[in-house]
């Protein structure tokens, strides 16, 4: 049985997590606003991790016909 992977869903989840981490770093003063590159690197890094998790991470098993009753 082939299991379905979700790399696009992982990409968007990674982008949102990266945005959240970048905003928290800006709020707590660990990252400056003078350059946008650190924020882009954080968002891009989490997006790549999200795609990798979507491709190689665990999947949910499909429901069998007897479990749907």
Helices and strands as residue ranges (DSSP letters): H 7-27, H 37-56, H 65-68
